[in-house]
Amino acid sequence: MMISNRNQSAAVIFILLGFSDYPDFHIFLFLVFLIIYVMTVVGNLGMIAIIIKNPKLHTPMYFFLKHLSFVDFCYSTTVTPKLLENLVAEHRTMSFSNCITQFFFFADSGLTETFMLAVMAYDRFVAICNPLLYTVIMSKKRCALLVTTAYSWGLLFTLIYTYSLLILSFCGTNVINNFICDYSGILFASCSDRHFGELILFIVANFNMLSTLVVIFTSYVFIFITVMKMHSARAWHKAFSTCASHLAAVGIFYGTVLFLYCIPNSKSSNFAFTVGSVVYSVVIPMLNPLIYSLRNSDVKEELRKLIKKL
């Protein structure tokens, strides 16, 4: 049985349609996505380097931001190179093993990012609502534990997703109407019963979204209550500056995810789904370092010093 499954997997081919409906724009799209990818790599690796190099930024907030940048780098690197290849390649195919591998790292990065954003919301809650105990509560040990938990939960749910795909049967050549091997695309290309996979998608996706949104929403409710009790305009401004970058990142990330979930499953929505997927997996990893750089005075100061040296 194991040998049979291996032989079947070796014969399975996935065709990623991606932007095949727009052949005249392939060169333009290639250049756009190449620029985005370069900006993503430079932005996220640059953010990591700045945080590691500057002792002033060795605080819990920047510790979490460093890991968010790492996740964004992995996220983009999992998706964009293959997208660029498919825009210039004659045959947009992937083997079963490559498709599952891409999905694994794509899902792991995406799920880890949702938990990381929730952890960062908790960090902001502690910083604003318990400033005197902030360094005690957010100790190095607790920060490491929170980050480890985010990576572990992301990996756990990814393994559940991947297992539910590996037990499916596939028939020869399969078409995925996307530029990436996403869960729904692989699931609906299967020849076997999809009920279990759909159930896993519903349970895991909703649990992930609801649990992280509850943490984020609850944190900001308490932050809002605390800020409303402040009587100093300077304190208001400081609290807003502290949370603005994270709120922007959360709004863009979850807004795009909810947009994708709300798209009906019809041919007329294919373009909107593709655009949403591009924003979700390609653009957001580029935006996060820009958002935190523009809204954070410490990071901007370090960037100015770096630019002067260059």
Secondary structure, DSSP 8 states (H G I E B T S, - for coil): -HHHHHHHHHH-EEEE-TTTT-GGGHHHHHHHHHHHHHHHHHHHHHHHHHHHH-GGG-SHHHHHHHHHHHHHHHHHHHHHHHHHHHHH-S--EEEHHHHHHHHHHHHHHHHHHHHHHHHHHHHHHHHHHSGGGHHHHT-HHHHHHHHHHHHHHHHHHHHHHHHHHHTS---SEEEESSSS--HHHHHHT-SS--HHHHHHHHHHHHHHHHHHHHHHHHHHHHHHHHHHT---HHHHHHHHHHHHHHHHHHHHHHHHHHHHHHS-SSGGGHHHHHHHHHIIIIIHHHHHHHHHHHH-HHHHHHHHHHHHH-
